[in-house]
């Protein structure tokens, strides 16, 4: 744990957040039974804002941070913040930093007005100094683990702001609450399909929408879907949304083979398949090793799936808004995650850019506690149908440090809709 004292009992801190998982969480590149996330707290005048950084196993090209990286970044950040904070408090005329210059009205309008009308208020001096320090890492020279590290700090900042000024995060962003948005539950890849069946049964207690993790083995993937679809039909007599996450493990050929196999062996499932997530390599548009013929093949895959009413989404290939235009020809939509985007503002920029390119939008999460999932849930009104904010369901209840936050509800007899109360900030205590 690292604590940076500000003054008069105020402080910034980061510590390990150890999560025990209900069952092994497997993807095409890793399997884990625990996670070591980072938990950030900003305490000011008796109020604490909280943030979390979800930290999956490192993977070249997309997941760069572990806890040690986040703590190292945090210490460096605190040094910058100290300089900015002392400077702001000692200046007669405070130079206003605009952390929202990239956003058109109405986004963050209330926040901007409070900062401009009362720049010398102690809470505003603190927040502006935090933003100045945080935004100094926007240069290309910032370390690759900066976005994930920034995410946890910014989350705590917005939580503190909302609690101090008594408004929920979605009001601070100036967007609607997530009405009529659903969240999927992830059935993680497991060598024992019965474990995936048990996991799916757990998820179906909360939502009708299931996301399945698969790897490069298409035959095994078809068998998994058959088994999990059978579990679904044991408790449901209607169709819902499902998705398949290949985690960059497929080729154009295997992607088309998967679709052919589904159509021939499980055609009744096909109308339920909303999307395929990240079938292509992470560096699809960045690597010189990928030929034009392969790129054209992935564009063809998009067209074929589109003809069947199934969408292709990018996940690991999309970190910030800058990557959105690069993959637009291969996808129908993008999966936005706070850790990849560098926080709430970065996620909003990615969403706005996706809209410019006519892409669908989706919010995902890392394996995390209710804190991180609820923070993303505040932004669900910006998504096309919702996202997979199931991290808290994957984690043992005993691992949750905070209470409150998002709830899973029903609408017209169907499960999986996200509900947020009007609690201040992110909404956890």
Secondary structure, DSSP 8 states (H G I E B T S, - for coil): -EEEE-STT-EEEEEEEEEEEEEEEE-SS-EEEEEEEEEEEEEETTEEEEEEE-----BTTTB---HHHHHHHHHHHHHHHHHHHHHHHH-SS-----TTTT--TTTTHHHHHHHHH-TTSHHHHHHHHHHHHHHTT-STTS-TTHHHHHHHHHHHHHHHHHHHHT-BHHHHHT----TT-EE-EEE---SSHHHHHHHHHHHHTT-S-EEEE--S-HHHHHHHHHHHHHHHHHH-SS---EEEE-TT---HHHHHHHHHHHHHH-HHHHTTEEEEE--S-TTTTT-TTS-HHHHHHHHHHHHHHHHTT-EEEESTT-SSHHHHHHHTTT-SEEEE-HHHHTSHHHHHHHHHHHHHTT-EEEEE--S--HHHHHHHHTTGGGSSSEEE--GGGGB-GGG----B--EEEEETTEEEEEE----SBT-B-
